[in-house]
Amino acid sequence: MVKTKKTYTKSKRMMIAIVLSILSGGLLFLAYPPVNFWPVIWVAAIPYLIAQYRFMPRRWAPLAPAITNTLFLWPYLARIFGIPDAPFLFKHMGLLFGASALFLSTERRMHELTKYRWFVLQGMFAWVGFEMIRGFIPVLGTMGFVGNTLASQAWLIQPISIFSIYGLNLLIVLVNFTLAYLALRWVDTKYTFDDAVPVEAGHPRKWAFICLVSTAIWVAASLIMFNVQAETPTIRAAALHNYLDEPGHQADDKEQAARLASFSQQARDAAERGAEVIFIPEMSFGFDPQKEYTQELRALAAETNAYLYITYAFHEEDDSWHNETIILNPEGEFSTLYGKLHAFGEPRTVTAGKFPVKETPLGTLGSIICMDGVFTDAARNVSKNGAQILGVPSYNSTLGISEHNWTHFVMISVENRVPVVNADRGLVSMITDARGKILAFAQTPEGGEEVLIADVKLGTGSSPYHFVGDWLGWVALAGFVFFSIFQGVVEKRAKDDRGTGKGKNK
């Protein structure tokens, strides 16, 4: 007896599709901070893909990912940038919706014409290739990457030291699209859609095998890498978590002196607890420490017998901008300074583009600054030069940025096999080891002071990532370009076939 497949009216299909699309948007929201329910990232795309390729009528198919993208990105960006203006948000929600619908307007037709043979591969390249493009945008960098949701799971992300965060992103998208592929095949056995081309039985099984093997190899490799550590020295590091209501260059002379006193006391507290290297937030001061308060800082370094990472920002008389960090050793000697490479909402630092490290009896010290950690190049260059511990001072203007930035800092830690010490201006600070495992963490949404201390095993100063870089990101970008062209070729062939009578409009 042959079972009759179910059918739905277009209005009911549309209703189901909208619910599925909303579900995907909600799952993506849950996967990222502040909720951090990371397991759902492995299935978050499945509902909207079923909506896009089955329940949405063909002409309305782009609405499914558009709804999902908008419901996820709207609150995500609002929290990141702290935008309180509701009309502004609604306006840009519409832009997000329209851009998503336009960008994805031809995908379903291409997959139907090719009988879904390229469904998973094209999905991977389109998603991660577009992430690679976003990685070049000054405001975004790696913000919103699906791999960032796994930052709290150090045991699961170790292979990014070979494959980069783009490799992790590809794996997550592979799992989502493979499961969606299987789900589409199952739906085709239960329901009839008059405007949808069914999925062939063999291809989903092949992709399920590829996905299973890839995931198993990744997890096994990650567990091995996580449990094998190089024999390197251990140092005690401190992050001075201290609320600053304005950046250093905006503070007056009285405030500069008050900050120096506050940080000095925290440094003494850290030294009493054995800290050998002490980090402070970005733009803590508004002066050049080699010209002002120099003797006070040298006296503090000598008193604490610690290496001090001093951060500051100021305009020179010619209006050139300095947002820098410099290391002061217990003997009162300054290192070569590091200038912030990536900035948002501030001028370009004139000293940017050099990636110095400081060799010391404790190990080789390096630093980047805040937004530099949202991109992959600055940390890679400093670590490639031999840094065994990486300071990442930050001045996050909103709690939303702080909630996300620590995930980026974990990723650069694992990619470069180097511990990271992030001292923030009193919102979120943390210390990781070279495997990205969080050793100390402080979160004070209303601002506060705290001294984070951790015994940190130094990195080796080398990682496969230093030599291969973001190679899988480039592969994904090439695949993205290929399929963008391929879609046009497929459409043209189908049109030519219809014109000669060899094919028909499905």
C-alpha positions in Angstrom: 0.0 0.0 0.0 1.4 3.3 -1.1 1.1 6.1 1.5 -0.2 9.4 0.2 2.1 12.3 0.9 0.7 15.4 2.7 0.2 18.7 1.0 -0.2 22.2 2.4 -1.9 25.3 1.1 0.5 28.1 0.2 -0.7 30.2 3.1 -0.1 27.4 5.6 3.3 26.7 4.0 4.2 30.4 4.4 3.2 30.3 8.1 5.3 27.3 8.8 8.2 28.8 6.9 8.1 32.0 8.9 8.0 30.1 12.2 11.0 28.0 11.1 12.9 31.1 10.1 12.2 32.8 13.4 13.4 29.6 15.2 16.7 29.8 13.4 17.1 33.5 14.4 16.4 32.6 18.0 18.9 29.7 18.0 21.6 31.9 16.7 20.9 34.5 19.4 21.1 31.8 22.0 24.5 30.5 20.7 26.3 33.9 21.1 26.9 36.0 24.2 25.4 36.9 26.5 23.6 33.6 26.6 26.5 31.4 25.3 24.5 28.2 24.8 27.0 27.0 22.3 25.6 23.5 21.4 22.8 25.1 19.3 25.2 26.6 16.8 25.5 23.1 15.3 21.9 23.1 14.3 20.9 26.7 14.2 20.7 27.0 10.4 18.6 23.9 9.8 15.1 25.4 10.4 15.6 28.3 8.0 17.1 26.0 5.3 14.0 23.8 5.5 11.9 26.9 5.2 13.9 28.3 2.4 14.0 25.2 0.2 10.6 23.6 1.0 7.9 25.5 2.9 8.5 28.9 1.3 7.0 29.1 -2.2 9.9 29.4 -4.7 9.5 33.1 -5.4 9.4 33.9 -1.6 12.3 31.6 -0.7 14.8 34.4 0.1 12.6 35.6 2.9 13.5 32.7 5.1 17.3 33.5 5.5 16.3 37.2 5.4 14.1 36.8 8.5 16.7 34.7 10.3 19.6 37.1 9.5 17.6 40.1 10.6 16.3 38.6 13.8 19.8 37.6 14.8 21.9 40.6 13.6 19.5 43.3 14.8 19.8 42.6 18.5 23.4 41.4 18.0 24.6 44.7 16.5 22.4 46.8 18.8 24.1 45.2 21.8 27.5 45.5 20.3 27.3 49.2 19.4 24.9 50.2 22.2 22.4 51.9 19.9 19.4 53.1 22.0 17.5 54.8 19.3 14.5 52.6 18.3 13.7 54.4 15.0 17.4 54.0 14.0 17.2 50.3 14.7 14.0 49.7 12.9 15.4 51.5 9.8 18.5 49.4 9.7 16.5 46.2 10.5 14.7 46.9 7.2 18.1 47.3 5.4 19.4 44.0 6.9 16.2 42.3 5.7 16.3 43.7 2.2 20.1 43.0 1.7 19.7 39.4 2.9 16.8 38.7 0.6 18.6 40.2 -2.4 21.9 38.4 -1.7 20.2 35.0 -1.4 17.6 35.5 -4.2 19.0 32.9 -6.7 20.3 30.1 -4.5 17.2 27.9 -4.5 16.8 28.1 -8.3 20.4 27.0 -8.8 20.1 24.0 -6.4 16.9 22.9 -8.1 18.5 23.0 -11.5 21.5 21.0 -10.3 19.3 18.6 -8.2 21.0 19.7 -5.0 24.3 18.1 -5.8 26.2 21.2 -4.6 23.9 22.1 -1.7 26.4 21.5 1.1 29.6 22.6 -0.6 28.0 25.8 -2.0 26.5 26.5 1.4 29.9 26.2 3.1 31.7 28.4 0.6 29.0 31.0 0.5 28.8 31.3 4.3 32.5 31.2 5.2 33.6 33.0 2.0 31.3 35.9 3.0 32.9 35.8 6.5 36.3 36.1 4.8 35.1 39.2 3.1 33.7 40.6 6.4 37.1 40.0 7.9 38.5 42.8 5.7 35.9 45.4 6.9 37.4 47.7 9.5 34.3 47.8 11.7 33.6 44.0 11.7 36.7 41.8 11.5 35.8 38.4 12.9 32.7 39.6 14.8 29.7 37.3 14.4 31.8 34.3 13.1 30.0 31.1 14.0 33.3 29.7 15.5 33.4 32.3 18.2 30.4 30.6 19.9 32.8 27.8 20.9 35.3 30.0 22.7 34.3 28.5 26.1 35.1 25.0 24.9 38.8 24.9 24.6 38.8 21.1 24.2 36.9 21.5 20.9 38.8 24.2 19.1 42.5 23.2 19.1 42.8 22.5 15.4 42.4 26.1 14.6 46.1 26.4 15.2 46.4 24.6 11.8 43.1 25.4 10.0 42.4 28.9 11.5 39.0 30.0 12.8 37.8 29.7 9.2 38.4 25.9 9.4 36.2 25.8 12.5 33.6 27.9 10.7 33.6 25.5 7.7 33.1 22.5 10.0 30.1 24.2 11.8 28.5 25.1 8.5 29.2 21.6 7.1 27.3 20.0 10.0 24.4 22.4 9.6 24.0 22.0 5.9 24.5 18.2 6.0 21.8 17.8 8.6 19.6 20.2 6.7 20.3 18.1 3.5 19.1 14.9 5.3 16.1 16.8 6.7 15.1 18.0 3.2 15.3 14.4 1.9 13.1 13.2 4.8 10.6 16.0 4.2 10.4 14.9 0.5 9.3 11.5 1.7 6.5 12.9 3.8 5.2 15.9 1.9 4.5 17.0 -1.7 5.4 20.5 -2.9 4.3 21.4 -6.4 7.1 24.0 -6.9 10.0 22.1 -5.3 12.5 19.7 -6.9 13.0 16.7 -4.6 16.5 15.7 -3.2 18.0 12.6 -4.7 18.4 9.8 -2.2 22.2 9.1 -2.6 23.8 12.5 -2.2 22.7 13.2 1.4 24.1 9.9 2.6 27.4 10.7 1.0 27.6 14.0 2.7 26.5 12.5 6.0 29.6 10.2 5.8 31.9 13.1 4.9 30.5 15.2 7.7 30.7 12.3 10.3 34.4 11.5 9.4 35.4 15.2 9.3 33.8 15.9 12.7 35.3 12.8 14.3 38.8 13.7 13.0 38.4 17.3 14.2 37.3 16.3 17.7 39.9 13.5 18.1 42.7 15.8 17.0 41.4 18.6 19.3 41.3 16.3 22.3 44.9 15.1 21.6 46.2 18.6 21.1 44.4 19.9 24.2 46.0 17.2 26.4 49.5 17.5 25.1 51.3 20.6 26.3 54.8 21.8 25.6 57.3 22.0 28.4 57.6 25.7 28.8 58.2 28.0 31.9 55.3 29.2 34.0 55.0 32.9 35.0 52.4 34.6 37.2 50.5 37.2 35.3 48.1 39.9 36.5 45.3 41.8 34.7 44.3 45.0 36.4 40.6 45.3 35.9 39.8 48.9 36.6 36.8 51.0 35.5 37.6 54.1 33.5 34.8 56.5 32.6 36.8 58.1 29.8 39.9 57.3 27.7 43.2 58.6 28.9 43.6 61.4 26.3 40.4 63.0 27.5 41.3 63.0 31.2 42.7 66.1 32.8 46.0 66.3 34.8 44.2 65.7 38.1 42.6 62.5 36.7 45.9 61.4 35.3 47.5 61.5 38.7 44.5 59.8 40.3 44.7 57.0 37.7 48.4 56.5 38.3 47.8 56.2 42.0 45.0 53.7 41.5 46.9 51.5 39.1 50.0 51.7 41.3 48.1 50.4 44.3 46.6 47.6 42.2 50.1 46.8 40.9 51.4 46.6 44.4 48.5 44.2 45.4 49.3 42.1 42.3 53.0 42.0 43.2 52.2 40.9 46.8 50.4 38.0 45.2 53.5 37.1 43.2 52.7 38.8 39.8 55.7 39.0 37.6 54.0 40.6 34.6 51.3 43.2 35.0 48.8 44.4 32.4 46.5 47.4 32.5 43.6 48.5 30.2 43.9 50.3 26.9 44.3 54.1 27.0 44.7 54.1 30.8 46.8 57.2 30.6 46.9 60.3 28.3 50.6 60.9 28.3 53.8 59.5 26.9 55.4 57.5 29.8 58.8 58.1 28.4 58.3 61.9 28.9 55.8 62.3 31.7 55.5 60.5 35.1 58.6 58.5 34.0 60.3 58.5 37.4 57.1 57.5 39.2 56.6 54.5 36.8 60.2 53.4 37.0 59.9 53.5 40.8 56.8 51.4 40.6 58.5 48.8 38.4 61.4 48.6 40.7 59.2 48.4 43.8 57.0 45.6 42.4 59.9 43.9 40.6 57.5 43.3 37.8 57.3 43.9 34.1 54.6 46.6 33.5 52.6 46.9 30.4 51.8 50.6 30.2 49.0 51.8 27.9 48.3 55.4 26.8 46.8 57.5 24.1 47.4 61.2 23.1 47.5 63.6 20.2 50.8 65.3 19.4 51.0 69.0 18.5 50.8 68.1 14.8 47.6 66.2 15.7 49.2 62.8 15.0 47.5 60.1 17.1 49.2 57.6 19.4 47.3 54.6 20.9 50.2 52.5 22.2 51.5 50.1 24.7 55.0 49.8 26.0 56.7 47.4 28.5 58.8 48.8 31.4 61.1 46.3 33.1 62.1 46.4 36.8 65.4 48.0 35.9 63.5 51.0 34.4 64.1 50.2 30.7 61.4 50.7 28.2 60.8 48.3 25.3 60.0 49.2 21.7 56.4 50.5 21.7 53.5 48.8 19.9 51.0 51.0 18.0 47.4 49.9 17.6 46.8 48.5 14.1 43.0 48.2 13.8 40.8 51.0 15.1 37.2 51.9 15.1 36.0 55.4 15.9 39.5 56.8 16.3 42.3 58.0 14.0 45.1 55.7 12.7 48.0 55.4 15.1 51.1 56.7 13.4 53.3 54.0 14.9 51.1 51.1 13.7 52.4 48.4 11.4 55.3 47.1 13.5 55.1 44.0 15.7 57.9 44.2 18.3 58.4 41.6 21.1 60.5 41.9 24.3 62.9 39.2 25.3 63.2 38.9 29.0 64.5 36.3 31.6 60.9 35.4 32.1 60.1 34.8 28.4 59.3 36.8 25.3 56.6 39.3 25.8 54.3 40.8 23.2 51.2 42.9 22.9 48.4 44.0 20.6 45.6 46.4 21.5 41.8 45.8 21.7 40.3 45.8 18.2 43.5 44.2 16.9 42.2 41.0 18.6 39.1 41.0 16.4 41.3 40.6 13.3 43.7 37.7 12.7 46.8 39.5 11.4 48.1 41.5 14.4 48.2 38.6 16.8 49.7 36.4 14.2 52.5 38.8 13.4 53.5 39.5 17.0 53.3 35.8 17.9 55.3 34.9 14.7 58.0 37.2 16.0 58.3 35.0 19.0 55.9 36.3 21.6 55.2 33.6 24.3 52.6 35.7 26.1 50.3 38.3 24.5 48.9 41.3 26.2 45.5 42.5 24.9 44.6 45.8 26.7 41.1 47.0 25.8 38.8 49.9 26.3 35.4 48.5 25.3 32.8 51.3 25.1 29.8 49.0 25.6 29.2 45.9 27.7 28.0 44.2 24.4 31.5 44.6 22.9 33.1 43.2 26.0 30.8 40.2 26.1 32.0 39.3 22.6 35.6 40.4 22.5 36.8 37.8 24.9 35.7 35.1 22.4 37.9 36.7 19.8 40.8 36.8 22.2 40.4 33.1 23.0 40.5 32.3 19.3 43.8 34.2 18.7 45.2 32.5 21.7 44.6 29.0 20.2 45.5 30.0 16.7 48.9 31.2 17.8 49.4 28.8 20.7 50.1 31.7 23.0 48.5 32.7 26.3 46.5 36.0 26.3 46.0 38.5 29.1 43.2 40.9 28.5 42.8 43.8 30.9 39.7 45.8 30.2 38.4 49.1 31.6 36.2 47.4 34.1 33.7 45.4 32.1 35.1 42.0 31.0 38.8 41.0 31.6 40.4 37.5 31.4 43.5 35.4 31.2 43.9 32.3 29.1 46.6 29.7 28.7 48.1 28.8 25.3 45.2 26.4 24.6 42.6 29.1 25.1 41.5 27.7 28.4 40.3 30.5 30.6 42.3 30.7 33.8 40.8 33.9 35.3 37.7 35.9 34.3 36.0 39.0 35.6 32.8 40.6 34.5 31.4 43.7 36.1 28.6 45.2 34.0 28.3 48.3 36.2 32.1 48.8 36.3 34.4 47.8 39.0 38.0 47.1 40.2 39.6 43.7 40.4 43.0 42.1 40.1 43.1 38.9 38.1 46.0 36.6 38.9 46.9 33.4 37.1 49.9 31.1 36.7 50.4 31.0 33.0 52.4 28.4 31.1 54.2 30.3 28.3 53.6 29.5 24.6 56.2 28.0 22.4 56.4 31.1 20.2 55.5 29.0 17.2 52.3 27.6 15.6 51.5 26.0 12.2 49.1 28.9 11.8 52.0 31.3 11.6 53.1 29.7 8.3 49.7 28.9 6.7 47.7 31.8 7.9 44.0 32.1 6.9 44.4 29.6 4.1 41.0 28.0 4.5 39.4 31.4 4.5 41.0 32.1 1.1 39.8 28.7 -0.2 36.3 29.5 1.0 36.4 32.9 -0.7 37.6 31.3 -4.0 34.7 28.8 -3.7 32.3 31.7 -3.0 33.4 33.4 -6.2 33.3 30.2 -8.2 29.7 29.4 -7.2 28.7 33.0 -7.8 29.8 32.6 -11.4 28.5 29.0 -11.5 25.0 30.1 -10.6 24.9 32.3 -13.7 26.2 29.6 -15.9 23.5 27.1 -14.6 20.8 29.7 -15.2 22.0 30.5 -18.7 22.1 26.8 -19.6 18.6 26.2 -18.3 17.4 29.2 -20.3 19.1 28.0 -23.5 17.6 24.5 -23.0 14.1 26.0 -22.6 14.7 28.0 -25.8 15.7 24.9 -27.8 13.1 22.7 -26.2 15.6 20.5 -24.4 14.5 21.5 -21.0 11.5 22.9 -19.2 10.9 25.3 -16.4 10.5 23.4 -13.3 
